[in-house]
Amino acid sequence: MTNELTSRVRADYGRARAKAFLNRVWSVLSGQPTNLLSYDDVKEKLHIGGPIYRGVKTVRVDQIAGSLNRYHAFDRAFLPTRDDTASRWQWVNRAFYEEVSLPPVVLYKVGEVYFVVDGHHRVSVAREQGQEYIDAEVRECSTRVNITPDLKPEDLEILHEKVRFLERTHLDDLRPKARIRLTVPDGFDRMLEHIAVHRYFMGIDLQRDIPEDEAVTHWFDTVYLPIVKVIRSSKILKEFPGKTEGDLYLWALDHQHYLAEQEGQPLQPPEEAAQDFIEEVEP
Protein backbone atom coordinates (compact mmCIF):
# COMPACT_ATOMS: atom_id res chain seq x y z
CA MET A 1 0.00 0.00 0.00
CA THR A 2 1.38 3.42 -0.93
CA ASN A 3 2.18 6.09 1.63
CA GLU A 4 -0.52 8.26 0.08
CA LEU A 5 -3.18 5.60 0.57
CA THR A 6 -1.96 4.92 4.11
CA SER A 7 -2.37 8.59 4.96
CA ARG A 8 -5.81 8.69 3.37
CA VAL A 9 -7.01 5.64 5.31
CA ARG A 10 -5.75 7.10 8.58
CA ALA A 11 -7.33 10.46 7.82
CA ASP A 12 -10.68 8.79 7.15
CA TYR A 13 -10.53 7.06 10.51
CA GLY A 14 -9.60 10.30 12.26
CA ARG A 15 -12.60 12.06 10.72
CA ALA A 16 -14.89 9.20 11.72
CA ARG A 17 -13.67 9.36 15.33
CA ALA A 18 -14.09 13.16 15.35
CA LYS A 19 -17.65 12.83 14.10
CA ALA A 20 -18.35 10.24 16.78
CA PHE A 21 -17.03 12.67 19.42
CA LEU A 22 -19.28 15.47 18.14
CA ASN A 23 -22.24 13.09 18.15
CA ARG A 24 -21.50 12.26 21.78
CA VAL A 25 -21.31 15.96 22.70
CA TRP A 26 -24.64 16.54 20.95
CA SER A 27 -26.11 13.59 22.84
CA VAL A 28 -25.08 15.11 26.18
CA LEU A 29 -26.36 18.58 25.29
CA SER A 30 -29.64 17.45 23.76
CA GLY A 31 -30.39 14.52 26.02
CA GLN A 32 -30.95 12.38 22.94
CA PRO A 33 -29.06 9.06 23.07
CA THR A 34 -26.96 8.15 20.04
CA ASN A 35 -26.16 4.57 21.09
CA LEU A 36 -26.77 1.62 18.83
CA LEU A 37 -29.78 -0.48 19.70
CA SER A 38 -28.98 -3.57 21.71
CA TYR A 39 -30.38 -6.77 20.23
CA ASP A 40 -30.60 -8.34 23.68
CA ASP A 41 -32.68 -5.41 24.98
CA VAL A 42 -35.02 -5.61 21.99
CA LYS A 43 -35.30 -9.40 22.33
CA GLU A 44 -36.19 -9.10 26.02
CA LYS A 45 -38.69 -6.27 25.62
CA LEU A 46 -40.45 -7.43 22.45
CA HIS A 47 -40.38 -11.21 23.06
CA ILE A 48 -39.17 -11.81 19.51
CA GLY A 49 -38.91 -15.25 17.93
CA GLY A 50 -36.55 -16.84 15.42
CA PRO A 51 -34.14 -16.10 13.84
CA ILE A 52 -34.95 -17.73 10.49
CA TYR A 53 -32.35 -17.72 7.71
CA ARG A 54 -33.44 -15.61 4.73
CA GLY A 55 -30.34 -15.90 2.54
CA VAL A 56 -28.00 -13.23 1.16
CA LYS A 57 -29.77 -9.95 0.46
CA THR A 58 -28.92 -6.36 -0.40
CA VAL A 59 -29.73 -4.19 2.63
CA ARG A 60 -29.95 -0.42 2.99
CA VAL A 61 -27.11 0.70 5.25
CA ASP A 62 -29.29 3.29 7.02
CA GLN A 63 -31.60 0.50 8.21
CA ILE A 64 -28.76 -1.04 10.23
CA ALA A 65 -29.18 0.56 13.65
CA GLY A 66 -28.28 -2.11 16.19
CA SER A 67 -25.76 -4.70 17.26
CA LEU A 68 -25.76 -8.12 18.83
CA ASN A 69 -22.76 -7.53 21.09
CA ARG A 70 -20.78 -4.41 20.06
CA TYR A 71 -23.31 -1.62 20.59
CA HIS A 72 -20.81 0.28 22.77
CA ALA A 73 -18.05 0.32 20.12
CA PHE A 74 -20.09 2.25 17.52
CA ASP A 75 -22.77 4.94 17.74
CA ARG A 76 -26.16 5.03 15.97
CA ALA A 77 -24.47 6.40 12.81
CA PHE A 78 -22.05 3.45 13.05
CA LEU A 79 -19.11 5.77 13.74
CA PRO A 80 -16.35 4.16 15.84
CA THR A 81 -16.41 5.35 19.46
CA ARG A 82 -13.30 3.53 20.77
CA ASP A 83 -9.66 3.61 19.72
CA ASP A 84 -9.38 -0.18 19.73
CA THR A 85 -11.38 -0.16 16.48
CA ALA A 86 -8.59 1.63 14.59
CA SER A 87 -6.61 -1.27 13.15
CA ARG A 88 -9.56 -3.28 11.87
CA TRP A 89 -11.45 -0.20 10.64
CA GLN A 90 -8.47 1.02 8.62
CA TRP A 91 -7.90 -2.44 7.16
CA VAL A 92 -11.50 -2.60 5.93
CA ASN A 93 -11.27 0.95 4.64
CA ARG A 94 -8.12 0.06 2.69
CA ALA A 95 -10.01 -2.86 1.14
CA PHE A 96 -12.69 -0.39 0.07
CA TYR A 97 -10.16 1.79 -1.79
CA GLU A 98 -8.44 -1.21 -3.35
CA GLU A 99 -11.84 -2.65 -4.36
CA VAL A 100 -11.19 -5.90 -2.52
CA SER A 101 -14.32 -8.03 -2.23
CA LEU A 102 -15.18 -8.83 1.40
CA PRO A 103 -17.67 -11.46 2.65
CA PRO A 104 -21.27 -10.37 3.31
CA VAL A 105 -21.97 -9.06 6.79
CA VAL A 106 -24.31 -11.10 9.01
CA LEU A 107 -27.47 -9.36 10.23
CA TYR A 108 -30.54 -10.10 12.32
CA LYS A 109 -33.72 -8.39 11.06
CA VAL A 110 -36.40 -7.28 13.51
CA GLY A 111 -39.24 -5.30 11.95
CA GLU A 112 -37.50 -2.73 9.73
CA VAL A 113 -34.27 -2.70 11.76
CA TYR A 114 -31.12 -4.74 11.18
CA PHE A 115 -28.72 -5.74 13.97
CA VAL A 116 -25.10 -6.59 13.18
CA VAL A 117 -23.97 -10.05 14.24
CA ASP A 118 -20.70 -10.00 12.27
CA GLY A 119 -19.23 -7.19 10.20
CA HIS A 120 -19.43 -4.04 12.36
CA HIS A 121 -16.34 -2.46 10.78
CA ARG A 122 -17.59 -3.25 7.27
CA VAL A 123 -20.91 -1.52 8.04
CA SER A 124 -19.09 1.44 9.61
CA VAL A 125 -16.78 1.94 6.63
CA ALA A 126 -19.62 1.47 4.14
CA ARG A 127 -21.67 4.15 5.85
CA GLU A 128 -18.74 6.56 6.19
CA GLN A 129 -17.88 6.08 2.51
CA GLY A 130 -21.44 6.91 1.49
CA GLN A 131 -22.57 3.44 0.39
CA GLU A 132 -26.34 3.10 0.34
CA TYR A 133 -26.45 -0.70 0.26
CA ILE A 134 -24.43 -3.62 1.56
CA ASP A 135 -24.62 -7.38 0.96
CA ALA A 136 -25.69 -9.34 4.02
CA GLU A 137 -26.68 -12.79 5.23
CA VAL A 138 -30.02 -12.06 6.85
CA ARG A 139 -31.74 -13.96 9.65
CA GLU A 140 -35.23 -12.64 10.40
CA CYS A 141 -36.83 -12.60 13.84
CA SER A 142 -40.61 -12.58 14.24
CA THR A 143 -42.23 -9.80 16.27
CA ARG A 144 -45.78 -8.71 17.08
CA VAL A 145 -44.87 -5.03 16.73
CA ASN A 146 -42.92 -3.17 14.08
CA ILE A 147 -39.78 -1.19 14.88
CA THR A 148 -37.92 1.32 12.71
CA PRO A 149 -34.30 2.56 12.71
CA ASP A 150 -35.25 5.78 14.56
CA LEU A 151 -36.42 3.78 17.60
CA LYS A 152 -35.62 5.52 20.91
CA PRO A 153 -35.19 3.88 24.34
CA GLU A 154 -38.46 5.38 25.59
CA ASP A 155 -40.22 4.02 22.50
CA LEU A 156 -38.92 0.56 23.35
CA GLU A 157 -40.56 0.73 26.78
CA ILE A 158 -43.92 1.62 25.24
CA LEU A 159 -43.55 -1.15 22.65
CA HIS A 160 -42.81 -3.54 25.53
CA GLU A 161 -46.18 -2.57 27.01
CA LYS A 162 -47.81 -3.03 23.60
CA VAL A 163 -46.40 -6.55 23.26
CA ARG A 164 -47.81 -7.46 26.67
CA PHE A 165 -51.14 -5.90 25.64
CA LEU A 166 -51.28 -7.97 22.45
CA GLU A 167 -50.19 -11.16 24.22
CA ARG A 168 -53.00 -10.64 26.72
CA THR A 169 -55.78 -9.51 24.37
CA HIS A 170 -54.79 -11.15 21.04
CA LEU A 171 -56.21 -8.04 19.39
CA ASP A 172 -53.80 -8.45 16.46
CA ASP A 173 -55.42 -11.86 15.78
CA LEU A 174 -59.00 -10.83 16.54
CA ARG A 175 -58.83 -7.58 14.59
CA PRO A 176 -55.84 -7.92 12.20
CA LYS A 177 -56.32 -4.42 10.80
CA ALA A 178 -56.15 -2.78 14.24
CA ARG A 179 -53.22 -0.39 14.49
CA ILE A 180 -53.08 1.14 17.97
CA ARG A 181 -50.10 3.41 18.55
CA LEU A 182 -49.33 5.27 21.76
CA THR A 183 -46.72 7.69 23.05
CA VAL A 184 -48.24 7.83 26.53
CA PRO A 185 -46.40 5.75 29.17
CA ASP A 186 -48.65 3.12 30.81
CA GLY A 187 -51.21 3.73 28.06
CA PHE A 188 -51.61 0.07 27.14
CA ASP A 189 -51.98 -0.89 30.79
CA ARG A 190 -54.80 1.66 31.03
CA MET A 191 -56.43 0.10 27.97
CA LEU A 192 -56.33 -3.30 29.69
CA GLU A 193 -58.19 -1.70 32.59
CA HIS A 194 -60.75 -0.26 30.15
CA ILE A 195 -61.32 -3.72 28.67
CA ALA A 196 -61.68 -5.29 32.13
CA VAL A 197 -64.29 -2.69 33.15
CA HIS A 198 -66.06 -3.07 29.82
CA ARG A 199 -66.19 -6.84 30.29
CA TYR A 200 -67.65 -6.42 33.78
CA PHE A 201 -70.50 -4.19 32.60
CA MET A 202 -71.13 -6.40 29.56
CA GLY A 203 -71.68 -9.29 31.99
CA ILE A 204 -74.19 -7.22 33.97
CA ASP A 205 -76.05 -6.09 30.85
CA LEU A 206 -76.16 -9.52 29.20
CA GLN A 207 -76.61 -11.54 32.41
CA ARG A 208 -73.85 -14.03 31.56
CA ASP A 209 -70.12 -14.63 31.73
CA ILE A 210 -68.28 -12.80 28.95
CA PRO A 211 -65.28 -14.55 27.33
CA GLU A 212 -62.24 -12.32 27.21
CA ASP A 213 -62.02 -12.46 23.40
CA GLU A 214 -65.62 -11.24 23.14
CA ALA A 215 -64.94 -8.40 25.56
CA VAL A 216 -61.83 -7.34 23.63
CA THR A 217 -63.58 -7.19 20.25
CA HIS A 218 -66.67 -5.50 21.70
CA TRP A 219 -64.50 -2.86 23.41
CA PHE A 220 -62.57 -2.26 20.18
CA ASP A 221 -65.70 -2.05 18.01
CA THR A 222 -67.98 -0.05 20.32
CA VAL A 223 -65.62 2.08 22.43
CA TYR A 224 -62.20 2.52 20.81
CA LEU A 225 -63.20 2.76 17.13
CA PRO A 226 -66.10 5.21 17.61
CA ILE A 227 -63.80 7.60 19.46
CA VAL A 228 -61.07 7.25 16.83
CA LYS A 229 -63.58 7.92 14.04
CA VAL A 230 -64.58 11.19 15.70
CA ILE A 231 -60.91 12.12 16.11
CA ARG A 232 -60.27 11.43 12.42
CA SER A 233 -63.30 13.30 11.16
CA SER A 234 -62.47 16.36 13.27
CA LYS A 235 -58.83 16.41 12.09
CA ILE A 236 -57.95 17.48 15.66
CA LEU A 237 -54.79 15.34 15.63
CA LYS A 238 -52.94 18.04 13.67
CA GLU A 239 -53.15 20.21 16.79
CA PHE A 240 -51.06 17.65 18.70
CA PRO A 241 -47.77 17.09 16.81
CA GLY A 242 -46.12 13.83 17.70
CA LYS A 243 -49.24 12.39 19.32
CA THR A 244 -51.43 9.54 18.05
CA GLU A 245 -55.09 8.60 17.80
CA GLY A 246 -54.52 6.22 20.70
CA ASP A 247 -53.20 9.08 22.86
CA LEU A 248 -56.29 11.16 22.14
CA TYR A 249 -58.52 8.17 22.86
CA LEU A 250 -56.99 7.98 26.35
CA TRP A 251 -57.40 11.70 26.90
CA ALA A 252 -61.04 11.56 25.75
CA LEU A 253 -61.75 8.72 28.19
CA ASP A 254 -60.01 10.65 30.98
CA HIS A 255 -62.23 13.62 30.17
CA GLN A 256 -65.33 11.40 30.18
CA HIS A 257 -64.52 10.01 33.63
CA TYR A 258 -63.62 13.46 34.96
CA LEU A 259 -67.07 14.75 34.02
CA ALA A 260 -68.72 11.71 35.58
CA GLU A 261 -66.81 11.89 38.85
CA GLN A 262 -66.31 15.62 39.38
CA GLU A 263 -69.43 17.09 37.85
CA GLY A 264 -71.87 14.31 38.63
CA GLN A 265 -72.75 13.66 35.00
CA PRO A 266 -73.54 10.15 33.72
CA LEU A 267 -70.94 8.49 31.51
CA GLN A 268 -71.32 9.70 27.94
CA PRO A 269 -71.40 7.34 24.94
CA PRO A 270 -67.93 7.09 23.35
CA GLU A 271 -68.74 9.31 20.36
CA GLU A 272 -70.16 12.05 22.61
CA ALA A 273 -67.20 11.82 24.97
CA ALA A 274 -64.80 12.27 22.07
CA GLN A 275 -66.76 15.17 20.59
CA ASP A 276 -66.99 16.89 23.97
CA PHE A 277 -63.25 16.47 24.49
CA ILE A 278 -62.51 17.92 21.04
CA GLU A 279 -64.69 20.95 21.71
CA GLU A 280 -62.83 21.51 24.97
CA VAL A 281 -59.35 21.46 23.41
CA GLU A 282 -59.96 23.06 20.01
CA PRO A 283 -58.33 26.53 19.68
One Martini backbone bead per residue (centre of mass of N, CA, C, O) as a GRO file, in nm:
protein
  283
    1MET     BB    1   0.097   0.035   0.022
    2THR     BB    2   0.081   0.352  -0.004
    3ASN     BB    3   0.138   0.643   0.158
    4GLU     BB    4  -0.114   0.787   0.056
    5LEU     BB    5  -0.319   0.568   0.143
    6THR     BB    6  -0.246   0.559   0.439
    7SER     BB    7  -0.324   0.853   0.499
    8ARG     BB    8  -0.619   0.832   0.407
    9VAL     BB    9  -0.712   0.612   0.604
   10ARG     BB   10  -0.639   0.768   0.863
   11ALA     BB   11  -0.812   1.018   0.805
   12ASP     BB   12  -1.084   0.877   0.802
   13TYR     BB   13  -1.072   0.780   1.094
   14GLY     BB   14  -1.042   1.057   1.226
   15ARG     BB   15  -1.315   1.167   1.127
   16ALA     BB   16  -1.494   0.950   1.254
   17ARG     BB   17  -1.411   1.010   1.548
   18ALA     BB   18  -1.495   1.309   1.547
   19LYS     BB   19  -1.793   1.259   1.489
   20ALA     BB   20  -1.845   1.086   1.739
   21PHE     BB   21  -1.780   1.310   1.941
   22LEU     BB   22  -1.999   1.510   1.848
   23ASN     BB   23  -2.234   1.320   1.901
   24ARG     BB   24  -2.185   1.300   2.205
   25VAL     BB   25  -2.219   1.597   2.270
   26TRP     BB   26  -2.508   1.617   2.161
   27SER     BB   27  -2.626   1.409   2.354
   28VAL     BB   28  -2.573   1.570   2.614
   29LEU     BB   29  -2.720   1.840   2.533
   30SER     BB   30  -3.005   1.697   2.429
   31GLY     BB   31  -3.070   1.395   2.551
   32GLN     BB   32  -2.995   1.220   2.297
   33PRO     BB   33  -2.940   0.918   2.208
   34THR     BB   34  -2.659   0.739   2.009
   35ASN     BB   35  -2.700   0.453   2.044
   36LEU     BB   36  -2.711   0.148   1.983
   37LEU     BB   37  -2.898  -0.113   1.949
   38SER     BB   38  -2.997  -0.378   2.151
   39TYR     BB   39  -3.079  -0.696   2.097
   40ASP     BB   40  -3.134  -0.794   2.386
   41ASP     BB   41  -3.340  -0.575   2.458
   42VAL     BB   42  -3.540  -0.634   2.231
   43LYS     BB   43  -3.588  -0.931   2.298
   44GLU     BB   44  -3.700  -0.882   2.585
   45LYS     BB   45  -3.931  -0.670   2.521
   46LEU     BB   46  -4.061  -0.823   2.240
   47HIS     BB   47  -4.055  -1.134   2.219
   48ILE     BB   48  -3.885  -1.266   2.007
   49GLY     BB   49  -3.837  -1.467   1.722
   50GLY     BB   50  -3.602  -1.696   1.634
   51PRO     BB   51  -3.406  -1.715   1.371
   52ILE     BB   52  -3.447  -1.688   1.009
   53TYR     BB   53  -3.324  -1.783   0.719
   54ARG     BB   54  -3.291  -1.555   0.409
   55GLY     BB   55  -3.020  -1.498   0.306
   56VAL     BB   56  -2.882  -1.309   0.054
   57LYS     BB   57  -2.885  -0.951   0.078
   58THR     BB   58  -2.985  -0.622   0.006
   59VAL     BB   59  -2.900  -0.352   0.227
   60ARG     BB   60  -2.971  -0.082   0.394
   61VAL     BB   61  -2.762   0.099   0.588
   62ASP     BB   62  -2.986   0.285   0.743
   63GLN     BB   63  -3.117   0.007   0.880
   64ILE     BB   64  -2.861  -0.008   1.056
   65ALA     BB   65  -2.909   0.015   1.435
   66GLY     BB   66  -2.760  -0.252   1.548
   67SER     BB   67  -2.644  -0.497   1.804
   68LEU     BB   68  -2.540  -0.783   1.957
   69ASN     BB   69  -2.219  -0.695   2.103
   70ARG     BB   70  -2.123  -0.371   1.984
   71TYR     BB   71  -2.290  -0.102   2.099
   72HIS     BB   72  -2.022   0.056   2.224
   73ALA     BB   73  -1.825   0.089   1.955
   74PHE     BB   74  -2.086   0.228   1.828
   75ASP     BB   75  -2.297   0.434   1.686
   76ARG     BB   76  -2.588   0.505   1.517
   77ALA     BB   77  -2.383   0.588   1.264
   78PHE     BB   78  -2.135   0.389   1.282
   79LEU     BB   79  -1.926   0.518   1.462
   80PRO     BB   80  -1.633   0.515   1.615
   81THR     BB   81  -1.575   0.515   1.990
   82ARG     BB   82  -1.298   0.345   1.975
   83ASP     BB   83  -0.955   0.283   1.944
   84ASP     BB   84  -0.973  -0.042   1.902
   85THR     BB   85  -1.083   0.004   1.588
   86ALA     BB   86  -0.855   0.100   1.398
   87SER     BB   87  -0.723  -0.139   1.253
   88ARG     BB   88  -0.975  -0.270   1.126
   89TRP     BB   89  -1.097  -0.020   0.990
   90GLN     BB   90  -0.851   0.040   0.803
   91TRP     BB   91  -0.852  -0.229   0.655
   92VAL     BB   92  -1.135  -0.200   0.532
   93ASN     BB   93  -1.083   0.071   0.393
   94ARG     BB   94  -0.862  -0.031   0.207
   95ALA     BB   95  -1.042  -0.235   0.058
   96PHE     BB   96  -1.221  -0.022  -0.066
   97TYR     BB   97  -1.001   0.122  -0.242
   98GLU     BB   98  -0.902  -0.171  -0.369
   99GLU     BB   99  -1.155  -0.348  -0.435
  100VAL     BB  100  -1.212  -0.559  -0.215
  101SER     BB  101  -1.371  -0.851  -0.154
  102LEU     BB  102  -1.611  -0.905   0.091
  103PRO     BB  103  -1.792  -1.048   0.299
  104PRO     BB  104  -2.081  -1.076   0.418
  105VAL     BB  105  -2.274  -0.971   0.638
  106VAL     BB  106  -2.436  -1.023   0.960
  107LEU     BB  107  -2.797  -1.028   1.014
  108TYR     BB  108  -3.061  -0.907   1.203
  109LYS     BB  109  -3.423  -0.901   1.171
  110VAL     BB  110  -3.641  -0.635   1.306
  111GLY     BB  111  -3.855  -0.549   1.120
  112GLU     BB  112  -3.674  -0.252   1.001
  113VAL     BB  113  -3.428  -0.375   1.161
  114TYR     BB  114  -3.072  -0.405   1.188
  115PHE     BB  115  -2.838  -0.645   1.326
  116VAL     BB  116  -2.515  -0.696   1.415
  117VAL     BB  117  -2.310  -0.986   1.417
  118ASP     BB  118  -2.120  -0.948   1.151
  119GLY     BB  119  -1.949  -0.644   1.043
  120HIS     BB  120  -1.905  -0.356   1.174
  121HIS     BB  121  -1.672  -0.229   1.003
  122ARG     BB  122  -1.812  -0.256   0.728
  123VAL     BB  123  -2.051  -0.074   0.798
  124SER     BB  124  -1.893   0.178   0.881
  125VAL     BB  125  -1.744   0.224   0.614
  126ALA     BB  126  -1.986   0.231   0.425
  127ARG     BB  127  -2.116   0.479   0.556
  128GLU     BB  128  -1.871   0.677   0.536
  129GLN     BB  129  -1.857   0.624   0.206
  130GLY     BB  130  -2.176   0.632   0.104
  131GLN     BB  131  -2.321   0.376   0.117
  132GLU     BB  132  -2.646   0.232   0.065
  133TYR     BB  133  -2.538  -0.067   0.030
  134ILE     BB  134  -2.535  -0.418   0.152
  135ASP     BB  135  -2.420  -0.728   0.192
  136ALA     BB  136  -2.632  -0.996   0.345
  137GLU     BB  137  -2.690  -1.211   0.600
  138VAL     BB  138  -3.023  -1.308   0.680
  139ARG     BB  139  -3.202  -1.302   1.000
  140GLU     BB  140  -3.532  -1.349   1.099
  141CYS     BB  141  -3.749  -1.192   1.338
  142SER     BB  142  -4.023  -1.224   1.517
  143THR     BB  143  -4.302  -0.981   1.555
  144ARG     BB  144  -4.581  -0.791   1.686
  145VAL     BB  145  -4.396  -0.540   1.630
  146ASN     BB  146  -4.283  -0.253   1.491
  147ILE     BB  147  -3.959  -0.137   1.384
  148THR     BB  148  -3.732   0.141   1.361
  149PRO     BB  149  -3.431   0.316   1.327
  150ASP     BB  150  -3.564   0.559   1.528
  151LEU     BB  151  -3.549   0.419   1.784
  152LYS     BB  152  -3.619   0.466   2.124
  153PRO     BB  153  -3.602   0.386   2.448
  154GLU     BB  154  -3.896   0.486   2.513
  155ASP     BB  155  -4.028   0.323   2.285
  156LEU     BB  156  -3.955   0.040   2.392
  157GLU     BB  157  -4.133   0.052   2.644
  158ILE     BB  158  -4.404   0.081   2.493
  159LEU     BB  159  -4.370  -0.178   2.321
  160HIS     BB  160  -4.368  -0.365   2.563
  161GLU     BB  161  -4.661  -0.303   2.640
  162LYS     BB  162  -4.784  -0.389   2.370
  163VAL     BB  163  -4.705  -0.684   2.378
  164ARG     BB  164  -4.863  -0.749   2.636
  165PHE     BB  165  -5.135  -0.664   2.521
  166LEU     BB  166  -5.140  -0.873   2.284
  167GLU     BB  167  -5.098  -1.129   2.456
  168ARG     BB  168  -5.365  -1.083   2.618
  169THR     BB  169  -5.584  -1.004   2.372
  170HIS     BB  170  -5.535  -1.068   2.059
  171LEU     BB  171  -5.597  -0.827   1.860
  172ASP     BB  172  -5.420  -0.907   1.606
  173ASP     BB  173  -5.620  -1.155   1.555
  174LEU     BB  174  -5.913  -1.034   1.585
  175ARG     BB  175  -5.788  -0.742   1.457
  176PRO     BB  176  -5.568  -0.712   1.205
  177LYS     BB  177  -5.622  -0.387   1.141
  178ALA     BB  178  -5.517  -0.302   1.399
  179ARG     BB  179  -5.362   0.035   1.497
  180ILE     BB  180  -5.208   0.087   1.790
  181ARG     BB  181  -5.080   0.401   1.906
  182LEU     BB  182  -4.831   0.518   2.148
  183THR     BB  183  -4.681   0.779   2.387
  184VAL     BB  184  -4.805   0.682   2.652
  185PRO     BB  185  -4.739   0.594   2.947
  186ASP     BB  186  -4.936   0.318   3.039
  187GLY     BB  187  -5.158   0.296   2.816
  188PHE     BB  188  -5.200  -0.017   2.785
  189ASP     BB  189  -5.282  -0.063   3.078
  190ARG     BB  190  -5.536   0.114   3.061
  191MET     BB  191  -5.675  -0.056   2.842
  192LEU     BB  192  -5.704  -0.309   3.014
  193GLU     BB  193  -5.894  -0.173   3.214
  194HIS     BB  194  -6.117  -0.104   3.014
  195ILE     BB  195  -6.178  -0.398   2.936
  196ALA     BB  196  -6.251  -0.500   3.219
  197VAL     BB  197  -6.488  -0.307   3.263
  198HIS     BB  198  -6.645  -0.381   3.009
  199ARG     BB  199  -6.685  -0.678   3.085
  200TYR     BB  200  -6.845  -0.633   3.343
  201PHE     BB  201  -7.090  -0.475   3.210
  202MET     BB  202  -7.164  -0.690   3.007
  203GLY     BB  203  -7.248  -0.904   3.218
  204ILE     BB  204  -7.480  -0.736   3.335
  205ASP     BB  205  -7.643  -0.686   3.072
  206LEU     BB  206  -7.636  -1.013   2.973
  207GLN     BB  207  -7.633  -1.228   3.204
  208ARG     BB  208  -7.315  -1.321   3.166
  209ASP     BB  209  -7.040  -1.464   3.071
  210ILE     BB  210  -6.741  -1.310   2.939
  211PRO     BB  211  -6.532  -1.351   2.712
  212GLU     BB  212  -6.241  -1.203   2.641
  213ASP     BB  213  -6.262  -1.184   2.333
  214GLU     BB  214  -6.539  -1.042   2.333
  215ALA     BB  215  -6.453  -0.793   2.496
  216VAL     BB  216  -6.235  -0.690   2.305
  217THR     BB  217  -6.407  -0.651   2.045
  218HIS     BB  218  -6.627  -0.473   2.173
  219TRP     BB  219  -6.441  -0.246   2.262
  220PHE     BB  220  -6.323  -0.180   1.984
  221ASP     BB  221  -6.604  -0.133   1.830
  222THR     BB  222  -6.766   0.058   2.073
  223VAL     BB  223  -6.516   0.250   2.176
  224TYR     BB  224  -6.256   0.302   2.017
  225LEU     BB  225  -6.353   0.354   1.721
  226PRO     BB  226  -6.556   0.587   1.765
  227ILE     BB  227  -6.342   0.784   1.871
  228VAL     BB  228  -6.149   0.774   1.626
  229LYS     BB  229  -6.355   0.877   1.416
  230VAL     BB  230  -6.384   1.157   1.542
  231ILE     BB  231  -6.089   1.238   1.526
  232ARG     BB  232  -6.066   1.217   1.217
  233SER     BB  233  -6.303   1.408   1.131
  234SER     BB  234  -6.176   1.665   1.294
  235LYS     BB  235  -5.854   1.691   1.271
  236ILE     BB  236  -5.713   1.728   1.569
  237LEU     BB  237  -5.424   1.597   1.549
  238LYS     BB  238  -5.271   1.853   1.431
  239GLU     BB  239  -5.261   1.986   1.733
  240PHE     BB  240  -5.068   1.710   1.803
  241PRO     BB  241  -4.763   1.675   1.779
  242GLY     BB  242  -4.662   1.332   1.807
  243LYS     BB  243  -4.938   1.221   1.826
  244THR     BB  244  -5.216   0.995   1.872
  245GLU     BB  245  -5.510   0.837   1.864
  246GLY     BB  246  -5.460   0.685   2.129
  247ASP     BB  247  -5.404   0.929   2.304
  248LEU     BB  248  -5.684   1.067   2.258
  249TYR     BB  249  -5.850   0.843   2.371
  250LEU     BB  250  -5.745   0.867   2.661
  251TRP     BB  251  -5.826   1.164   2.703
  252ALA     BB  252  -6.129   1.124   2.652
  253LEU     BB  253  -6.173   0.924   2.888
  254ASP     BB  254  -6.076   1.112   3.109
  255HIS     BB  255  -6.292   1.325   3.057
  256GLN     BB  256  -6.537   1.146   3.106
  257HIS     BB  257  -6.462   1.073   3.408
  258TYR     BB  258  -6.449   1.358   3.514
  259LEU     BB  259  -6.745   1.433   3.468
  260ALA     BB  260  -6.863   1.198   3.639
  261GLU     BB  261  -6.707   1.265   3.915
  262GLN     BB  262  -6.707   1.596   3.938
  263GLU     BB  263  -7.013   1.664   3.790
  264GLY     BB  264  -7.233   1.425   3.795
  265GLN     BB  265  -7.221   1.279   3.529
  266PRO     BB  266  -7.293   1.070   3.304
  267LEU     BB  267  -7.183   0.852   3.098
  268GLN     BB  268  -7.076   0.880   2.790
  269PRO     BB  269  -7.070   0.815   2.491
  270PRO     BB  270  -6.799   0.787   2.299
  271GLU     BB  271  -6.866   1.003   2.085
  272GLU     BB  272  -6.938   1.229   2.290
  273ALA     BB  273  -6.673   1.232   2.443
  274ALA     BB  274  -6.498   1.312   2.202
  275GLN     BB  275  -6.648   1.573   2.120
  276ASP     BB  276  -6.616   1.717   2.392
  277PHE     BB  277  -6.310   1.715   2.396
  278ILE     BB  278  -6.264   1.873   2.133
  279GLU     BB  279  -6.415   2.132   2.225
  280GLU     BB  280  -6.215   2.190   2.461
  281VAL     BB  281  -5.928   2.194   2.275
  282GLU     BB  282  -5.999   2.381   2.075
  283PRO     BB  283  -5.903   2.698   1.959
   0.00000   0.00000   0.00000
